[in-house]
């Protein structure tokens, strides 16, 4: 900023020199001097104009350089603070992403243009008034009287602009945070048929963002009109006074032209500050949020937005009622899954039949295709070739939404959204009662964990499960799957990260579901193998071994 201040002061001096030289050249031309316009005046004017242009470039470059350093430093500090294990818990991921990207980017206008213009808005009017007092004291008095009206208008409009900018920033953060939450949890939302439920919320956030944006723009245009009107009236008052005095012979042409050229320069820096204030208001709002994030203590609870537990909208268009997998066999017929960009398939020509009410355990090494098979059963991964049958009905794309009403899924890493613990468990069944939520939490071993939270089931959990251990997140995800009374239950590593006592409790809960549902367990745990009706060992995307549990 030191270079900006120095360049601004030098630019002010050059401005006065340029105006004086222009007035001198015009006065000599109007006077019809026999020697013509002195060459030194013309050369001096050209040199001053060139120097002012170079200084403007220096001010712009210096401001952008300073802004780049500040922006890089802020992003580095945000990343360091929030990627560390001992990170704060108050801000959600969407808020952080919006602040680190749009918020920090908005600071460029503030540092590169607004702050240098603030310097000019102070130095230029003072220099203009002092020089005008030397050239024509009466005009200086008129300018001093009219000048305060501009800052008064700016203060009044600036307060309103700050409030509008804050509301606009909050609307943008809300929209960005919710959209990011939805994208991050898309697989789970699809598995529980909760995707359509997000459309009204995103639409409402988008409408609020549009409304605040238009409100901010209206205020910016209004403030521009008000400031332009005030500046026009003030300039006209000085110009009319000078014209009358020039006709009466009270002032010579040279000083009158000098003052007339200086009047716009008196108000212009202040006018530009007003314009840039609106452009930098988002940067100021973002800066406040950045400082709030950096000042937040580590640990603690979390407050934030969440994916709302609202009904998922209309049922799928398919009118065929699918057979229940707890009453009809589920069959995979030559199913192959090959992910884009991979040469070898994740599943290769799988033939598998799961009997109604069977408890099937999928084992095998990591990368063997267990999770892919589970996702295929749930309908999250579509086979590259082959087909899936429920009874005598082949699942088609149009059946997937209806099919997901019949399945419940607990992935390896449970989705935790910004909402209460109860709402997280009820994500797949938003109409569940509190007693049903607590019963599912007990079955998953999550009741004691939630009871230790600050507000129990009403405690707001952080997005991604910040503040919870991996095992605690896993229990909440398992409770969510158990709460949804679906005939097909697919659990991916349900006892991972659990202590022996909790694992035994979960095993008992799964066994209690035996017969009433078809259950597929994906696991490395030897304990789960003991409760299986049948074991399937996958390796390299193929069935390597199969057997009936003893």
URBEL-V352529 format. One line per field, one symbol per residue. burial: + if it has 16 or more other ideal C-beta (glycine too) atoms within 10 Angstrom, else -. A space follows every 10 residues. Layout:
BEGIN
burial->???
END
This chain:
BEGIN
burial->---++-++-- ++-+++++++ ++++++++-- ---------- ---++--+-- ++--+--++- -++--++--+ +--++--+-- ++-----+++ ++++++++++ -+++-+++++ ++++++++++ +-+++-+++- ++--++-+++ -++--++--+ --++--++-- +--++++++- ++++++++++ ++-++-++++ +++++-++-- +---+--++- -+--++--++ --+--++--+ +--++--+-- ++---+---- +--+++++++ +++-++++++ ++++++++-+ +++++++-++ --+--+---- -+-++++++- -+---+---- -+++++-+++ ++--+-++-- ----++++-+ -+-+-+++++ ++++---+++ ++++++++++ +-+--+-+++ ----+---++ ++++++++++ ++++++++++ +++++++++- -+----++++ +++++++-++ --+---+-++ ++++++++-- ++++++++++ ++++-+++++ +++++--+-- -++-+++-++ --+---++++ +++-+--++- +++-++++-- +-+-------
END
